[in-house]
Each structure stands twice: as C-alpha cells, then as structure tokens.
Amino acid sequence: MSDDRDIPAGDALDVEAIRCGIAGVRLGDPLVYFPAIGSTNTHALELARGGAAEGTLVTTDDQTAGRGRVGRVWKALPGQQLILSLVLRPSFPPHLLVMASALAVAEAIAAVCAPNEGDNTPEGDNTPQVAIKWPNDVLVGGKKVCGILIETSEGIAILGMGLNVNGSLVGDAELATRATTLADAFGHSISREALAIELLQRLDAAYTSLQQGGDEARRVLREAWRDRLITLGQRVTIRQTGGQGEATLTGVAQDVADDGALLLRRDDGRRMVITWGDVE
Ligand code: BTN
C-alpha cells in the first residue's frame, strides 16, 4: 500500500553523501535521519535536553507536523525539501544567530544554484536574486524559499531551517504568490545533498567565529547580512501577531541597527525601532 507521502527509494536523502561532505565539520555531527518525523525542531530539543552534543543535526525526508514562526504550520513537500534542525549552545546574542543562519542559507543557495551571481554578463542578468527579507526569510526572485525557526531555552538554541528545494509550488493556490522552490526559481532540479553540505560548512565557519568572540567576526557578519537585505529602502507593512499583542505598522524600512533591529520611518515622520514581526 502506498500513499502520496511515500518517497521512492532512489529519491530519499543520501545521508552518507552529506556525512562524507561535512567530515571534520562540527555542525552536523552526529547526523540523525528519519524517513518521516513530526517536527525536527521538537525532536532536536528533546535530544538537547537529554544532553546531545552541540552540532547534532536532525533531518528528515518528510516532516508531518512542521512548525513555523508565530504558530504557523510549515508545509511539507515530501522528499523534496531540506529539513534541518541543529542543536546549538551559543555564547553570543540570539540576533547574531538569526543573521548567521539566514546569510549561510542565502550564500549556500547562491553558490550551488547561481555560481555566476554578480557577473555583469547578459546571462548573469537572468539569474534570480537571492536575498534576505528581514529578519531571516530567504527569498529567490522575490519569493520565499526558506523559513528559519530558532527556539531557545535553558542555554540551548534549536536552529530549524526548511528549504523548498525541488518539486513545484506553482499549483498551490495558497502559497504560489509568495513562496517558491529552488527548482521553480532556477529552472532545474538541485542536489539537496550538495546544498546541505555547502550550508553546513558555511554555517559552521560563521558559528565557530562567533563562539570565539571578537568584534571583527560580528562586524563582517552584520555587513554581509545587511548587503543581502532586500527590505532596506522599501515601503513595508510589519505585522506583529502573538503573545505581545497585535499591531500593523507601515512606513519605509530605512536601516538596521547594530543588533539587527529594523529602523522604520512611519508616514507621520516618527522613527520606530522594530525588533520582531513579519514584513510584507
Ligand atoms: C517560518 O518561516 O515560519 C519558519 C519555518 C521553519 C520550518 C523549519 S523546517 C525544520 C524545522 N522544524 C520545524 O518544525 N520547523 C523548522
């Protein structure tokens, strides 16, 4: 008996290829794989509370109860996404992890899917832009391809990343206007293993420098994250929904502060410092 969620054997994530590609890299060791699981973030938190080593990675081909930010659901595309949750114990402030993770995802996508990004050739002009929407959504060609959920408790941070890699969202009436897959955006399928390796290597390098402290690592990270921010200079609506009440704020996203907060110029001229919310 099979159903829509069954993944043909050859299409399952090649976990051994990822292990080989990240040999010597701390983030991703050990790598724990499930063909299907409720939420990798929930499982990673259970492992962390049981003493799992920093760098432990939980991944799956099919997340049946994926969680997004502010209580949203993260939709599964069985066998076609990269679903990753890392156990971390950062000694630096959370906003730096927000920046480092979004930047590592954006740079890994650019390296694997658009190696000629930034070339001033006519071909380069057709490459969809890989950008970050404040604070940490990763967009390709203006549509979301990756959501990041960081959950912290008792010195533990679970960094959960969901990347829409292969398959298509074109027929999804609800999501297609604002989300896409890398395959749809770049016009060809992408190796999930190559992307996972690139991402874990980049994240490991950034995380290690942040753990070692040093203002220079923070400055370099902030600049690179800011350079990828598509939000700056745009007229935006910020929706804040959740435990701290509800608000909708509109204005121009002028800049970001050192701690990553968004500086919003409201229509009445007031400048507001925004530390959380969804940008539209
Ligand atoms: C968002 O944009 O709302 C964040 C989505 C985060 C989804 C990832 S997939 C891996 C990890 N496990 C979860 O249950 N959620 C995160």
Residues whose N, C-alpha, C, O or C-beta is under 5 A from the ligand:
A	BS01	BTN	S39 T40 N41 A65 G66 R67 G68 R69 W74 I83 L84 S85 G147 I148 L149 G160 M161 G162
